[in-house]
Amino acid sequence: MSLAYMSGFGNSFETEALPGALPVGRNSPQKCDYGLYAEQLSGSAFTAPRASNERSWLYRIRPTVRHTGRFERVDRGDLRTAPEREDGHVPLGPMRWSPVPMPEGNLTFVSGLKTIATAGDAESHSGMASHLLFITASMSREHISNADGEFLIVAQDGQIRFRTEFGVIDIEPGEICVIPRGVIFRVELIDGPVRAYVCENYGGGFTLPDRGPIGANCLANPRDFLAPVASYEDIEAPHRLYVKWGGELHVTETGQSPLDVVAWHGNYYPYKYDLRRYSPVGSILFDHPDPSIFTVLTAPSETPGTANVDFVIFPERWLVGENTFRPPWYHRNIMSEFMGLVYGVYDAKPEGFVPGGFSLHNQMLPHGPDTDAFEHASNVELKPVKLTHTLAFMFETRFRQRVTRYAAGLPSLQANYADCWSGLKKHFDPTRREPK
């Protein structure tokens, strides 16, 4: 399938699948061409400042009110939303899981979301959730919309197709897709079962971080973010629409496809990004810089410099620091870190942390390189080294990430994870200044 995209993060785009479907010079004419309906989708308050005001105008075959009838609440499976404290308990401390085997049976995007941890409060539009996603079956005449937050999907194994109101987006391992709050979509398989990581951001939408003294270039460049062009369905047949609202899952029946947008314009839309196009920066003389230099997207909070959610990656890059401990140092910090590995080896945890696995290091709890990584980094001859074929990421938030009952009960939870630091020896000798 040949897909078309428009380039640029945060741009206001316009696209039409039929010539003249977009009104000229006005948003809501008395009558739209082709017998379409005009509808606005707002991602921010009407009076938000121009720089942060998000909205798109959709010109569709039927307004969304015709795609929603009487809702019924349905089983949410293993999907959870903050604040929700379950009785599944694991002792306080660093946690790590091996890859979870692909579950048996038919799992769509709706039934395949498995929540690992929640943070903050979706009701107050703050915090996030970390999910795993398993898909073994395409959604057929089924769709979903999330009123609680936006989805950031990190493909880990297999290709995923998102058919949205705005058009079609495909991603593969190494790419992400962001579906804003309220957008209707369905998910299809392309080449077999899918595994992915998902961040559900309850707060303000993801945006590019300020570069500060880095200047005008590097990190994620706006031109590499791609939005879909208009592509509509005119299908008169029974369809089902799920809506995640207030932490619960609701469903309604409709007599036609809700993906019936013939044209749209605005700056609120789903998009994709290839993480391999990220341009990392780093220390070129000595010392290990903060991981904030690897921020791809950030969802700011009301506290300047403290994110509601940061999406951070650790891609291929050169390490060149002289007389420097090159892996991440041992640290405690105010942010809580959910970490996953898409492919390759993570330099601070060469053993036990494998593609498809994940870890959780919560607020103010210590973590850092395991024993083998420490010994190697402390004694290796420091030549320029390029880390290749590696891609790890973090969903990082200022809130505590509380583990769900589902995650606490997974057999892949590594009960002996803390043992990876047990081999760290005492080297202190008050009579000898020079390191051994």
N, C-alpha and C positions, 0 to 999 in steps of 0.2 A: 504494500500500500504506500503510495507516494503522499507524504504529508507536507504541508506548507506552513511556514512560521514567519512571524515578524520579530525583528531583533530590537532589544533595548529594554532595560529594567526601568519600570515606573513611567514609561512613555504613555501618552494618550494615543491609542491606535484607533483606526476605523477600518472595517472590513465588511464586505458583502458577498454573499453567495449568488445573488441575482443582481444584474445591473440596475441601479436606481433604487434598490431596496432601502438605502440609507437616505433619510430626508436631508435636504440641503438647506442649511441656514437656520434650522430649528430642530428641537428635540422631539416635540410631540404635536405634529400637525393634526388638524381636525380629522383628516383621513389619511392613513398611510398607504403608499403604493402597494400593490399586490394584495390588498385586503389584510395587511398585517396589523398587529397591535403593538403599541409602544409601551415599554415597561422599564422602569429604572431599578437597578440593583445597587444599593448603597452599602459600602463597607466602612463608612465613618459617619459621624454626625453631620447633618446638613450644613452646620455652621463651623465645621472644622476649618482651620486655616488652609488656604489654597494649597500650600506645599504638602499637607497631609490629608487633604480631602480626596476620598476614593469613591468613585461611582462609575457605572457604565450604563448606557442606554441599550436595551435589547429590543429588536424588532422581530416579533415572533408570530407564529401561526395562531396560537391561542395564548392568552395571558396565563401566568402561573396559577391563578385562582381556579382555572379550569382543569389543572393537573392535580389538584388536591381536593379531596372530599372529606369524608369523616375519617379521622385518624383512630387507630387502635394501637394500644401499647403492646409490644411483643417482647419476647425473651431477648435480652441483650447479650446472652452468651458470656464470654470472658471479657467483655468491654466494660471498662470502669472510668469514672470521671471524678475529679477532685471537687469538694472534699469527701472522701469516703474511706473510712478506716475499717478494714476487715480484721477478722480474728486470725488470719494467716500470719504467723509471726516467725521472723528469723532474728537471731541475736544481732545487736548493734555492731556494726563494723563494715569493712569493705566486703563487697559481694561480687562474685563472678559466676557466670553460667557458661557451660559448653553449648555448642549449637543444639537447638531443640529439633528433634527429628520431625520431618514433615508429617503432620497428622493424617490419619486415614479418612476416607470419605470425601464428599464434595464440599469444598469450602470456597465461598465467594469472598469478595472484599468485605462484605458485611459480616459474615460468620467467621471469617479468618482473622479478624483483629483480636489480638490477645494482649491485654494491658499488663505491663510489667510494673510500672510505678506511676503514681499521680502526685501532683504538687500544686499548692495554692488553692484557688477557689474559682471554678468556672463561672459561678453566679456573679462574681465581682469582676469578671474578665481579667483574671490574673492567674499566672501559673501555666502548667502544661501537663501532658501525660506522655509517657514513653510506651510505645506498643511494638509488638512483633506482628508481622503480617504474613499469613500463609494463604495462597490461592491455588486451588486445584481445579476450579471450574469457573468459566466466564459467567458474568451476570447476563441473563437473557430476559429482556423486557423488565429488568429491575434496575432501579436507580437509587442513589442516596444523596442526601444533603446534610451538612453538619452545621447546626445553628450555634453550637458551643464553641467552635474555634476553627482554625484553618489546619489542614493536613499538610505536612511536609513528608514526602515518601522517598526513602533512600533505597533504590533497588539493590539487592544483594545477590540474587541468583534468579535468572530468567528475565524475559522481557515483558513489560506491562503496557497495555494500551488503555488510556483514559479517554472515553468519549464524553465530552462535557457540553454544556450549553453553548460554549464559546468556540468549540471545534475539537479536534482530535490531537492528543499528545501521546507519543511513545517514548518510553525510557528503558534503558538497559543498565546492568551493573556499572557503576561509575557515574550515573546520572541521577538527578532528583526531579521530582514534580511537586509543585505547591498548588493546592486547591484552596482558594480563599473561602472563608466562612460564607455559607449560604448558597454556594454554587452547586447545581445539580449535575451529577455525573454517574457513569457506570464504568466498570473495569472489566477488561477482557484479557485473556491469555493470548500470546502470540506464538510461543514455541514450547509450551509445556508449563509445569508447575512453577510457582513464583515464591520466593522468600524476600522479605523486605523489612526494613525498620521504619517506624512512623513516629514522628513528633506531632502531637496535637497541641497547637499553641492557642491558649485561651485569651491571650492579651491582644494588643494591637498588632497589626500585620507585620510580617517580616519585611525588612528593608535592608539596603546595603549599609554597612558600618561606615562612619567617617574615617578617613585615612589619616587625619592629623598630620604629623610631620612627615609621614611617608610621601605625601604629595598627591599628584593627580593620577598616578598610575599604579599598577600592580594590584594584588588581591583579586577579587572578582570584578571583572569589567562589565559594565552595563550592557554592552553590545552582545555579550554571549548569552544573555537570558532571552529565551524564545517564547513568544505567545502564539497560540493557534489562530488560524484564519477561520472565518465563518464556514460552518458545514452543518446543514440541518437535516432532520428526519421528519418526513410527513407520513407517519404510519398510523393508520386507524385500526388499532387492536388493543386488547387489554394490556396494561402495564402496571407496575407496582413501584411506589416511591416510598423509601424509608427516610425518615428524618430523625437525626440525633438532636435531642432538645432537652436541656436540663438534666443531662446524664442518662436519660432513658431513650429507648429506641421505639419509634412509632412508625406505623405503616398506613398507607392509603392506596386505594385502587383508582386508576384512571383509564379512560378509554382510548388514549393515544400516547405517543411518545412525548415526554416533556423536553426532549432535545430538539426543539423546533424553532430555534433562533436563526433567522435567515440573514440578519445583519446585526452588527453591534459597533459601538464606539465608546471609548472611555479609558480609564486607567485602573480598573478593578477587574482582574481576569486571572485565570490559571496560567502557569508558565513552567518551563523546564530549564535546567541548567546542567551542562556537562562539567562535573567536578575536575576533570582532567585539564580543563582550560584555566583553572585557578593559577594565578601567578604568585607563588610564595615569596616572602622576603624573610631575612634572618640575619643573625650575627655573622660578620665576615672577619672578625678578629678574635674576640674572646667573649665568654659568658653565654649563657643559655637564655634567650629572650622569653617573655611571657607568651603563653599559648594564644593570647588575644590577637596576635599577628596572623593567626590562621582562621579568623572569623570570616565565613562566607556571607551569612545573613544574621541579622539581629532583630529582635523584637524589643524595643526599648521599654523601660518602665518610667514611672514618674520621678525616679531618682536618677539624675544625670550620671552616665557612666556605669550604671548597674542594670543589666538586662533582665527583662522578664524571661527571655530565652535567647541564647546564642547558639547558632549552628556552626561548629568548628570542625575543620578537617585537618588531617595530617597526611599530605600527599607525597609523591616523589619529590625529592629535594636533595641538595648538596649540604653536607656538614663539613665545615672548614675551621671551626673555632680552635685557636691555639690554647694550650694549657687550660682546657675547659672540660668539665664533665658534660658530655654532649646530650645524653638522654634527659628527660624531665627530672628535675631535682625532687627530693622528698619534700612534701608540702602539705599544709592544711590551708583551706581557704573558704571564703563565704559562699562560694557557688557549689552546687551539687551537680555531679557529672555522670550522665549515662553515656557509656562509650560502646561503640560497636566496631567491628572490623569487616569491611566489605571484601577485600582480598589482600593477599600477601602476608607479611609479618610486621607486627608493631615492634619498634626497636626497644621500647622500655619493658616489654613483656614477650620475649621471644618464645617462651614455652607456656602452654596452657591457655593462651588467648589466640583463638584461631578464627578464620573467616566464618561468619554466622554466629559467633559467640558474642557475649556482651558482658559489661561490668557496671557496677554502680558504686561510686565513691561519694558519699553524702557530705553535706556541709560540716566543716570543721573536723572531719575525720581524716587521719593521716593516710597517705598513700605515696607511691613512687615506684622506681624500678625494682624488679625482683633481684634476688641475690646474684644470679648469673649475669644479668644485665649490668649490675653495679660493678662486679668484679671485672667484667670485660671492659667496660667504659673507663674504669680506673687505671687499667694497666695496658691497654692497647696503644700501639704507636699511633700518634695523632697525625694521620695523613688525610687529605681531602677524600671524603667518601660520599658516594651518591647512593641514597636509598631509592631503590627501584621497585616497580610493581608492588606498591603498597598504598593502601587507602584505608585509614581509620577515621572515625568521626566522633564528635561529642554533641549531645543535647545538654546544654549547660544552663542552669537556672539558679536564681537567688533563693528559691524555696527548697525545703526538704522534699526529696522524692520518696514517697512512702510505698513500700513494696506491696503488691496485691497478694491475695490468697493464691491465685493462679501461679504467680512467679515463685512464691515461697514453697509451693508444693512440687515444683518441677524437679524431676530426677537429675536434670543436668546442672542443678545448683551445686557448685563445688564447695563442699563442706570444709575442705582443707585449703581453701584459697590463701588464707593468712600464712600458711606454711611457706609460701614462696619467699617470705622475708626472714624465715627462721635461721637461715644460714649467715645472716649478717653478723660479722664478728666484731668484737671489741678490738680496736687498733690503738687506743689511747695509751701513750707512754709519756709521762711528765718529764722523763729524763732524756727524751730524744725528740728534737724538734723536726728533723727531716722526715718526710713521709717514707714509709717502707716500700 
